[in-house]
Amino acid sequence: MKINTDPRKIEEILTRGVEKIIDKDHLKKMLFSGRKLRIKHGIDPTGPNIHIGRATQLWKLRDFQKLGHQIVLIIGDFTAQVGDASDKQEMRNSLSEKKIRKNMKGYLKQIGKVLDVNKTELHYNSEWLNKLSAKDLIYLSTKFTAQQVIQRRNFKERWEKGKPIGLHELDYPLLQGYDSVAVRADIEIGGFDQLFNLEIGRQIQKMFNQKPQDIMTLKMLFGLDGKKMSTSWGNVVNITDEAKEIYGKIMSLKDELISGYFELCTTIPLKEVANIKRGLKTKKFNPRDIKIRLAEEITKRYYSGKKAEEVKEEFNKVFKEKKIPTKIQEIKIKEKLLNILDLLVKTKLVSSKSEAKRLILQKGVKVDGIVQANWQETIQIKKGMIIQTGKRKFIKVS
């Protein structure tokens, strides 16, 4: 396949959603050279789902892939056992191999929603990291100092607060850097919090007489509530979410995050994104109207235009017209009486009793349209009963 050197497409790749590039002039020159480049990206399977924040990096890889470059995707089955401390304020706990295997079970299917997996060079970094000896690791360590690592922002903060920093955490950048040597990367793409690790990769490549990779870091996509997108905080949109769930979650997005989501999660031209940002700031545009378009665009990206239109109509029916959804998942319950906390857990509308109690206290639970205010309430189970949590989750008792 001939490498595409269209200046407009290259400029889009170098600017859209980009936080920093090292070395931009060199990278630009390589992209115009017509040479097929090896674009590296690593994903540690620390959880079973890939959210749209992590997927922004996959979409950037897809842009390079469409130009004809070779995507080298590394699933960090070894490094996940160590844990990347780049954005962590507490010491990382190591994951077991069993947990990692479970987490990455559905990764390729999820990645295939974005990348052409058949054209992607795929590796698991245990291929080479399992073979590293103690001597090899010591050699990698000789070119770096403890001060370099400790001066990282999150480590420095932990140090000053007297919080523990695990020795295994100090090894992580060396292991990720060695990945670049193993695959002979020309470019590595990562989140902006990955910059330190990516720069270590450049230095380790020099140790092995390889040309240092160029680096591209991308802007952070914040969670729905404006905090860092994190599964543990429940503010994520997973690419495995059902279409109606993606649409509904985007409609709950904080208004000040709208333009950032347009830039990072859609292909809307950047000039139009800038216009949306201005219009929201001057109150020319109604945020809800703009979010409708955003929700459509993101839903369409992971499903289809037809599906996005369907969930839009369903959303309007439920939230504008205050009607029950046309299709509701049904569940059989044998018990005649259940405490409301047990009922919500049994129907899987919540993951725990503590979450159920919190929702009830926030007046976020309805049974047959009636708000439930008492978390100690006993519910009489009836066929056809509809239980609702939040604005989007419904279950019908069959």
FIDO-563601 format. One record per residue (C-alpha): x, y, z; residue in one letter. Coordinates in nm, 3 decimals. Example, Ala and Ser with C-alpha at 12.3 -4.5 7.8 and 13.67 -1.06 7.14 Angstrom:
<recs>
+---------+---------+---------+------+
:      xx :      yy :      zz : code :
+---------+---------+---------+------+
:   1.230 :  -0.450 :   0.780 :    A :
:   1.367 :  -0.106 :   0.714 :    S :
+---------+---------+---------+------+
</recs>
This chain:
<recs>
+---------+---------+---------+------+
:      xx :      yy :      zz : code :
+---------+---------+---------+------+
:   0.000 :   0.000 :   0.000 :    M :
:   0.134 :   0.341 :  -0.100 :    K :
:   0.184 :   0.585 :   0.185 :    I :
:  -0.054 :   0.881 :   0.174 :    N :
:   0.129 :   1.213 :   0.217 :    T :
:  -0.171 :   1.445 :   0.180 :    D :
:  -0.068 :   1.767 :   0.364 :    P :
:  -0.418 :   1.829 :   0.499 :    R :
:  -0.445 :   1.483 :   0.652 :    K :
:  -0.097 :   1.503 :   0.799 :    I :
:  -0.173 :   1.843 :   0.953 :    E :
:  -0.491 :   1.701 :   1.105 :    E :
:  -0.295 :   1.411 :   1.258 :    I :
:  -0.036 :   1.648 :   1.402 :    L :
:  -0.287 :   1.887 :   1.560 :    T :
:  -0.620 :   1.728 :   1.648 :    R :
:  -0.627 :   1.630 :   2.014 :    G :
:  -0.249 :   1.658 :   2.039 :    V :
:  -0.086 :   1.780 :   2.361 :    E :
:   0.284 :   1.753 :   2.270 :    K :
:   0.514 :   1.615 :   1.999 :    I :
:   0.884 :   1.528 :   2.029 :    I :
:   1.043 :   1.588 :   1.774 :    D :
:   0.769 :   1.758 :   1.566 :    K :
:   0.992 :   1.877 :   1.280 :    D :
:   1.147 :   1.532 :   1.247 :    H :
:   0.809 :   1.358 :   1.264 :    L :
:   0.664 :   1.588 :   1.000 :    K :
:   0.960 :   1.520 :   0.774 :    K :
:   0.915 :   1.144 :   0.815 :    M :
:   0.542 :   1.162 :   0.740 :    L :
:   0.614 :   1.345 :   0.414 :    F :
:   0.899 :   1.108 :   0.322 :    S :
:   0.663 :   0.836 :   0.201 :    G :
:   0.835 :   0.576 :   0.421 :    R :
:   0.616 :   0.327 :   0.606 :    K :
:   0.658 :   0.407 :   0.975 :    L :
:   0.616 :   0.180 :   1.276 :    R :
:   0.368 :   0.345 :   1.513 :    I :
:   0.377 :   0.195 :   1.863 :    K :
:   0.111 :   0.205 :   2.129 :    H :
:   0.077 :  -0.001 :   2.446 :    G :
:  -0.232 :  -0.091 :   2.648 :    I :
:  -0.212 :  -0.253 :   2.990 :    D :
:  -0.516 :  -0.474 :   3.061 :    P :
:  -0.575 :  -0.338 :   3.412 :    T :
:  -0.952 :  -0.364 :   3.359 :    G :
:  -1.185 :  -0.553 :   3.121 :    P :
:  -1.324 :  -0.250 :   2.936 :    N :
:  -1.171 :   0.018 :   2.714 :    I :
:  -1.338 :   0.354 :   2.767 :    H :
:  -1.364 :   0.633 :   2.511 :    I :
:  -1.084 :   0.823 :   2.684 :    G :
:  -0.835 :   0.545 :   2.613 :    R :
:  -0.993 :   0.496 :   2.272 :    A :
:  -0.886 :   0.846 :   2.162 :    T :
:  -0.537 :   0.701 :   2.124 :    Q :
:  -0.672 :   0.411 :   1.918 :    L :
:  -0.848 :   0.657 :   1.686 :    W :
:  -0.520 :   0.844 :   1.638 :    K :
:  -0.358 :   0.512 :   1.548 :    L :
:  -0.638 :   0.454 :   1.298 :    R :
:  -0.557 :   0.787 :   1.133 :    D :
:  -0.199 :   0.672 :   1.087 :    F :
:  -0.320 :   0.332 :   0.968 :    Q :
:  -0.539 :   0.492 :   0.701 :    K :
:  -0.231 :   0.675 :   0.570 :    L :
:  -0.068 :   0.335 :   0.522 :    G :
:   0.163 :   0.318 :   0.823 :    H :
:   0.223 :   0.006 :   1.032 :    Q :
:   0.047 :   0.008 :   1.368 :    I :
:   0.232 :  -0.193 :   1.633 :    V :
:  -0.004 :  -0.256 :   1.922 :    L :
:   0.139 :  -0.398 :   2.244 :    I :
:  -0.090 :  -0.548 :   2.506 :    I :
:   0.104 :  -0.520 :   2.829 :    G :
:   0.031 :  -0.856 :   2.989 :    D :
:   0.372 :  -0.836 :   3.164 :    F :
:   0.374 :  -0.465 :   3.252 :    T :
:   0.018 :  -0.488 :   3.391 :    A :
:   0.166 :  -0.708 :   3.665 :    Q :
:   0.390 :  -0.416 :   3.762 :    V :
:   0.143 :  -0.132 :   3.712 :    G :
:   0.202 :   0.210 :   3.560 :    D :
:   0.220 :   0.478 :   3.829 :    A :
:   0.198 :   0.771 :   3.586 :    S :
:  -0.127 :   0.912 :   3.725 :    D :
:  -0.151 :   0.734 :   4.058 :    K :
:  -0.147 :   0.903 :   4.399 :    Q :
:  -0.122 :   0.571 :   4.582 :    E :
:   0.116 :   0.275 :   4.540 :    M :
:   0.006 :   0.039 :   4.264 :    R :
:  -0.092 :  -0.312 :   4.365 :    N :
:   0.031 :  -0.586 :   4.134 :    S :
:  -0.228 :  -0.778 :   3.934 :    L :
:  -0.220 :  -1.157 :   3.914 :    S :
:  -0.166 :  -1.330 :   3.579 :    E :
:  -0.512 :  -1.487 :   3.613 :    K :
:  -0.675 :  -1.145 :   3.655 :    K :
:  -0.482 :  -1.003 :   3.360 :    I :
:  -0.587 :  -1.292 :   3.134 :    R :
:  -0.948 :  -1.234 :   3.237 :    K :
:  -0.923 :  -0.859 :   3.172 :    N :
:  -0.776 :  -0.893 :   2.823 :    M :
:  -1.017 :  -1.164 :   2.710 :    K :
:  -1.233 :  -0.917 :   2.515 :    G :
:  -0.963 :  -0.665 :   2.424 :    Y :
:  -0.918 :  -0.758 :   2.058 :    L :
:  -1.292 :  -0.739 :   1.994 :    K :
:  -1.302 :  -0.393 :   2.152 :    Q :
:  -0.990 :  -0.276 :   1.965 :    I :
:  -1.149 :  -0.404 :   1.644 :    G :
:  -1.423 :  -0.141 :   1.685 :    K :
:  -1.157 :   0.116 :   1.595 :    V :
:  -0.853 :  -0.042 :   1.429 :    L :
:  -0.830 :  -0.284 :   1.137 :    D :
:  -0.693 :  -0.569 :   1.345 :    V :
:  -0.592 :  -0.767 :   1.034 :    N :
:  -0.351 :  -0.488 :   0.938 :    K :
:  -0.224 :  -0.437 :   1.293 :    T :
:   0.096 :  -0.594 :   1.422 :    E :
:  -0.002 :  -0.730 :   1.762 :    L :
:   0.231 :  -0.827 :   2.047 :    H :
:   0.208 :  -0.918 :   2.415 :    Y :
:   0.511 :  -0.775 :   2.593 :    N :
:   0.563 :  -1.094 :   2.792 :    S :
:   0.715 :  -1.219 :   2.463 :    E :
:   1.038 :  -1.034 :   2.544 :    W :
:   1.003 :  -0.914 :   2.904 :    L :
:   0.973 :  -1.271 :   3.035 :    N :
:   1.318 :  -1.331 :   2.886 :    K :
:   1.486 :  -1.032 :   3.056 :    L :
:   1.743 :  -1.143 :   3.314 :    S :
:   1.839 :  -0.959 :   3.633 :    A :
:   2.158 :  -0.860 :   3.450 :    K :
:   1.952 :  -0.708 :   3.165 :    D :
:   1.737 :  -0.507 :   3.406 :    L :
:   2.044 :  -0.376 :   3.587 :    I :
:   2.192 :  -0.270 :   3.252 :    Y :
:   1.874 :  -0.075 :   3.169 :    L :
:   1.892 :   0.090 :   3.513 :    S :
:   2.251 :   0.210 :   3.475 :    T :
:   2.158 :   0.508 :   3.255 :    K :
:   1.899 :   0.650 :   3.493 :    F :
:   1.896 :   0.789 :   3.845 :    T :
:   1.652 :   0.756 :   4.131 :    A :
:   1.622 :   1.136 :   4.131 :    Q :
:   1.495 :   1.134 :   3.773 :    Q :
:   1.210 :   0.905 :   3.866 :    V :
:   1.132 :   1.053 :   4.207 :    I :
:   1.101 :   1.400 :   4.052 :    Q :
:   0.795 :   1.287 :   3.855 :    R :
:   0.503 :   1.494 :   3.976 :    R :
:   0.300 :   1.215 :   4.136 :    N :
:   0.606 :   1.050 :   4.295 :    F :
:   0.725 :   1.386 :   4.425 :    K :
:   0.384 :   1.450 :   4.582 :    E :
:   0.381 :   1.107 :   4.741 :    R :
:   0.735 :   1.157 :   4.872 :    W :
:   0.644 :   1.490 :   5.030 :    E :
:   0.332 :   1.342 :   5.191 :    K :
:   0.520 :   1.038 :   5.321 :    G :
:   0.319 :   0.798 :   5.104 :    K :
:   0.491 :   0.476 :   4.992 :    P :
:   0.655 :   0.444 :   4.650 :    I :
:   0.706 :   0.081 :   4.548 :    G :
:   1.039 :  -0.022 :   4.397 :    L :
:   0.842 :  -0.212 :   4.132 :    H :
:   0.685 :   0.120 :   4.026 :    E :
:   1.032 :   0.260 :   3.949 :    L :
:   1.094 :  -0.028 :   3.708 :    D :
:   0.783 :   0.037 :   3.498 :    Y :
:   0.924 :   0.313 :   3.273 :    P :
:   1.227 :   0.094 :   3.194 :    L :
:   1.007 :  -0.197 :   3.093 :    L :
:   0.780 :   0.019 :   2.876 :    Q :
:   1.088 :   0.181 :   2.725 :    G :
:   1.233 :  -0.160 :   2.637 :    Y :
:   0.911 :  -0.237 :   2.448 :    D :
:   1.017 :   0.032 :   2.199 :    S :
:   1.348 :  -0.146 :   2.146 :    V :
:   1.177 :  -0.483 :   2.097 :    A :
:   0.948 :  -0.354 :   1.820 :    V :
:   1.189 :  -0.093 :   1.677 :    R :
:   0.933 :   0.187 :   1.708 :    A :
:   0.959 :   0.501 :   1.493 :    D :
:   0.681 :   0.679 :   1.684 :    I :
:   0.505 :   0.612 :   2.013 :    E :
:   0.161 :   0.747 :   2.096 :    I :
:   0.028 :   0.782 :   2.450 :    G :
:  -0.170 :   0.997 :   2.689 :    G :
:  -0.018 :   1.323 :   2.813 :    F :
:   0.050 :   1.159 :   3.152 :    D :
:   0.270 :   0.905 :   2.972 :    Q :
:   0.531 :   1.157 :   2.859 :    L :
:   0.796 :   1.050 :   3.112 :    F :
:   0.767 :   0.683 :   3.013 :    N :
:   0.780 :   0.766 :   2.643 :    L :
:   1.092 :   0.979 :   2.683 :    E :
:   1.260 :   0.693 :   2.872 :    I :
:   1.186 :   0.480 :   2.565 :    G :
:   1.384 :   0.723 :   2.349 :    R :
:   1.686 :   0.697 :   2.579 :    Q :
:   1.673 :   0.318 :   2.597 :    I :
:   1.658 :   0.295 :   2.218 :    Q :
:   1.981 :   0.498 :   2.205 :    K :
:   2.141 :   0.245 :   2.445 :    M :
:   2.067 :  -0.024 :   2.183 :    F :
:   2.191 :   0.189 :   1.891 :    N :
:   1.842 :   0.253 :   1.757 :    Q :
:   1.719 :   0.590 :   1.637 :    K :
:   1.502 :   0.740 :   1.914 :    P :
:   1.130 :   0.728 :   1.851 :    Q :
:   0.932 :   1.045 :   1.804 :    D :
:   0.663 :   1.098 :   2.066 :    I :
:   0.304 :   1.213 :   2.037 :    M :
:   0.098 :   1.265 :   2.354 :    T :
:  -0.274 :   1.338 :   2.341 :    L :
:  -0.495 :   1.559 :   2.552 :    K :
:  -0.688 :   1.411 :   2.840 :    M :
:  -1.056 :   1.334 :   2.793 :    L :
:  -1.219 :   1.409 :   3.127 :    F :
:  -1.493 :   1.194 :   3.274 :    G :
:  -1.860 :   1.290 :   3.251 :    L :
:  -1.835 :   1.479 :   3.581 :    D :
:  -1.518 :   1.671 :   3.494 :    G :
:  -1.282 :   1.450 :   3.695 :    K :
:  -1.030 :   1.207 :   3.545 :    K :
:  -1.215 :   0.933 :   3.358 :    M :
:  -1.202 :   0.630 :   3.585 :    S :
:  -1.408 :   0.312 :   3.608 :    T :
:  -1.385 :   0.324 :   3.987 :    S :
:  -1.555 :   0.666 :   3.985 :    W :
:  -1.832 :   0.556 :   3.750 :    G :
:  -1.781 :   0.855 :   3.518 :    N :
:  -1.678 :   0.656 :   3.211 :    V :
:  -1.829 :   0.578 :   2.874 :    V :
:  -1.708 :   0.234 :   2.766 :    N :
:  -1.690 :   0.144 :   2.400 :    I :
:  -1.868 :  -0.180 :   2.495 :    T :
:  -2.167 :   0.011 :   2.636 :    D :
:  -2.495 :  -0.034 :   2.453 :    E :
:  -2.579 :   0.244 :   2.207 :    A :
:  -2.857 :   0.382 :   2.428 :    K :
:  -2.617 :   0.387 :   2.724 :    E :
:  -2.352 :   0.580 :   2.529 :    I :
:  -2.611 :   0.830 :   2.408 :    Y :
:  -2.762 :   0.879 :   2.753 :    G :
:  -2.426 :   0.919 :   2.923 :    K :
:  -2.314 :   1.186 :   2.676 :    I :
:  -2.639 :   1.374 :   2.736 :    M :
:  -2.544 :   1.386 :   3.107 :    S :
:  -2.203 :   1.542 :   3.028 :    L :
:  -2.103 :   1.865 :   3.202 :    K :
:  -2.156 :   2.158 :   2.965 :    D :
:  -1.798 :   2.288 :   2.994 :    E :
:  -1.662 :   1.958 :   2.855 :    L :
:  -1.863 :   1.961 :   2.531 :    I :
:  -1.605 :   2.118 :   2.298 :    S :
:  -1.328 :   1.889 :   2.428 :    G :
:  -1.541 :   1.583 :   2.353 :    Y :
:  -1.609 :   1.713 :   2.000 :    F :
:  -1.235 :   1.748 :   1.938 :    E :
:  -1.129 :   1.414 :   2.086 :    L :
:  -1.427 :   1.188 :   2.017 :    C :
:  -1.562 :   1.295 :   1.676 :    T :
:  -1.441 :   1.382 :   1.327 :    T :
:  -1.624 :   1.716 :   1.318 :    I :
:  -1.382 :   1.967 :   1.151 :    P :
:  -1.176 :   2.164 :   1.402 :    L :
:  -1.301 :   2.497 :   1.262 :    K :
:  -1.656 :   2.388 :   1.341 :    E :
:  -1.547 :   2.270 :   1.688 :    V :
:  -1.400 :   2.617 :   1.751 :    A :
:  -1.730 :   2.772 :   1.639 :    N :
:  -1.924 :   2.547 :   1.878 :    I :
:  -1.691 :   2.648 :   2.161 :    K :
:  -1.747 :   3.020 :   2.087 :    R :
:  -2.122 :   2.971 :   2.054 :    G :
:  -2.145 :   2.798 :   2.390 :    L :
:  -1.932 :   3.065 :   2.558 :    K :
:  -2.145 :   3.350 :   2.423 :    T :
:  -2.467 :   3.156 :   2.492 :    K :
:  -2.552 :   3.165 :   2.122 :    K :
:  -2.606 :   2.787 :   2.137 :    F :
:  -2.815 :   2.591 :   2.383 :    N :
:  -2.584 :   2.331 :   2.545 :    P :
:  -2.856 :   2.066 :   2.535 :    R :
:  -2.901 :   2.106 :   2.158 :    D :
:  -2.526 :   2.077 :   2.105 :    I :
:  -2.507 :   1.769 :   2.329 :    K :
:  -2.775 :   1.602 :   2.117 :    I :
:  -2.546 :   1.631 :   1.817 :    R :
:  -2.243 :   1.518 :   2.021 :    L :
:  -2.431 :   1.213 :   2.153 :    A :
:  -2.536 :   1.123 :   1.797 :    E :
:  -2.181 :   1.157 :   1.663 :    E :
:  -2.022 :   0.943 :   1.935 :    I :
:  -2.295 :   0.677 :   1.923 :    T :
:  -2.260 :   0.663 :   1.545 :    K :
:  -1.884 :   0.619 :   1.578 :    R :
:  -1.920 :   0.294 :   1.771 :    Y :
:  -2.243 :   0.169 :   1.615 :    Y :
:  -2.408 :   0.329 :   1.308 :    S :
:  -2.600 :   0.634 :   1.197 :    G :
:  -2.922 :   0.432 :   1.194 :    K :
:  -2.865 :   0.308 :   1.550 :    K :
:  -2.782 :   0.659 :   1.669 :    A :
:  -3.111 :   0.786 :   1.526 :    E :
:  -3.303 :   0.503 :   1.696 :    E :
:  -3.157 :   0.573 :   2.041 :    V :
:  -3.212 :   0.946 :   1.992 :    K :
:  -3.586 :   0.885 :   1.935 :    E :
:  -3.598 :   0.652 :   2.236 :    E :
:  -3.415 :   0.904 :   2.453 :    F :
:  -3.660 :   1.180 :   2.358 :    N :
:  -3.950 :   0.950 :   2.436 :    K :
:  -3.821 :   0.878 :   2.786 :    V :
:  -3.684 :   1.219 :   2.883 :    F :
:  -3.891 :   1.471 :   2.688 :    K :
:  -4.223 :   1.291 :   2.687 :    E :
:  -4.158 :   1.118 :   3.024 :    K :
:  -4.262 :   0.780 :   2.882 :    K :
:  -4.134 :   0.431 :   2.962 :    I :
:  -3.886 :   0.293 :   2.704 :    P :
:  -4.030 :   0.069 :   2.430 :    T :
:  -3.789 :  -0.213 :   2.506 :    K :
:  -3.705 :  -0.299 :   2.867 :    I :
:  -3.494 :  -0.590 :   2.982 :    Q :
:  -3.703 :  -0.842 :   3.175 :    E :
:  -3.599 :  -1.050 :   3.474 :    I :
:  -3.769 :  -1.330 :   3.669 :    K :
:  -3.780 :  -1.299 :   4.047 :    I :
:  -3.905 :  -1.595 :   4.253 :    K :
:  -3.934 :  -1.410 :   4.584 :    E :
:  -4.265 :  -1.245 :   4.678 :    K :
:  -4.104 :  -0.990 :   4.913 :    L :
:  -3.757 :  -0.832 :   4.899 :    L :
:  -3.579 :  -0.552 :   5.078 :    N :
:  -3.531 :  -0.274 :   4.824 :    I :
:  -3.150 :  -0.293 :   4.851 :    L :
:  -3.157 :  -0.667 :   4.777 :    D :
:  -3.401 :  -0.607 :   4.491 :    L :
:  -3.175 :  -0.352 :   4.322 :    L :
:  -2.870 :  -0.580 :   4.353 :    V :
:  -3.064 :  -0.886 :   4.232 :    K :
:  -3.183 :  -0.702 :   3.920 :    T :
:  -2.823 :  -0.585 :   3.860 :    K :
:  -2.936 :  -0.224 :   3.842 :    L :
:  -2.660 :  -0.158 :   4.095 :    V :
:  -2.341 :  -0.341 :   4.180 :    S :
:  -2.370 :  -0.323 :   4.559 :    S :
:  -2.607 :  -0.246 :   4.846 :    K :
:  -2.405 :   0.064 :   4.932 :    S :
:  -2.461 :   0.198 :   4.579 :    E :
:  -2.831 :   0.114 :   4.609 :    A :
:  -2.859 :   0.299 :   4.940 :    K :
:  -2.680 :   0.603 :   4.797 :    R :
:  -2.919 :   0.617 :   4.498 :    L :
:  -3.225 :   0.589 :   4.722 :    I :
:  -3.105 :   0.871 :   4.946 :    L :
:  -3.049 :   1.079 :   4.631 :    Q :
:  -3.408 :   1.000 :   4.522 :    K :
:  -3.274 :   0.818 :   4.219 :    G :
:  -3.485 :   0.499 :   4.247 :    V :
:  -3.844 :   0.449 :   4.130 :    K :
:  -4.074 :   0.148 :   4.150 :    V :
:  -4.366 :   0.174 :   3.907 :    D :
:  -4.298 :   0.546 :   3.877 :    G :
:  -4.296 :   0.615 :   4.250 :    I :
:  -3.980 :   0.757 :   4.405 :    V :
:  -3.845 :   0.536 :   4.684 :    Q :
:  -3.720 :   0.732 :   4.986 :    A :
:  -3.672 :   0.455 :   5.244 :    N :
:  -3.375 :   0.223 :   5.190 :    W :
:  -3.517 :  -0.017 :   5.452 :    Q :
:  -3.843 :  -0.059 :   5.259 :    E :
:  -3.970 :  -0.411 :   5.178 :    T :
:  -4.107 :  -0.435 :   4.825 :    I :
:  -4.388 :  -0.668 :   4.722 :    Q :
:  -4.282 :  -0.826 :   4.394 :    I :
:  -4.544 :  -0.814 :   4.118 :    K :
:  -4.538 :  -0.931 :   3.759 :    K :
:  -4.497 :  -0.636 :   3.521 :    G :
:  -4.340 :  -0.417 :   3.789 :    M :
:  -4.093 :  -0.163 :   3.646 :    I :
:  -3.791 :  -0.064 :   3.851 :    I :
:  -3.584 :   0.240 :   3.752 :    Q :
:  -3.248 :   0.369 :   3.875 :    T :
:  -3.121 :   0.707 :   3.762 :    G :
:  -3.256 :   0.839 :   3.436 :    K :
:  -3.157 :   0.557 :   3.203 :    R :
:  -3.178 :   0.216 :   3.370 :    K :
:  -3.504 :   0.017 :   3.367 :    F :
:  -3.589 :  -0.343 :   3.455 :    I :
:  -3.927 :  -0.515 :   3.418 :    K :
:  -4.028 :  -0.810 :   3.639 :    V :
:  -4.161 :  -1.089 :   3.417 :    S :
+---------+---------+---------+------+
</recs>
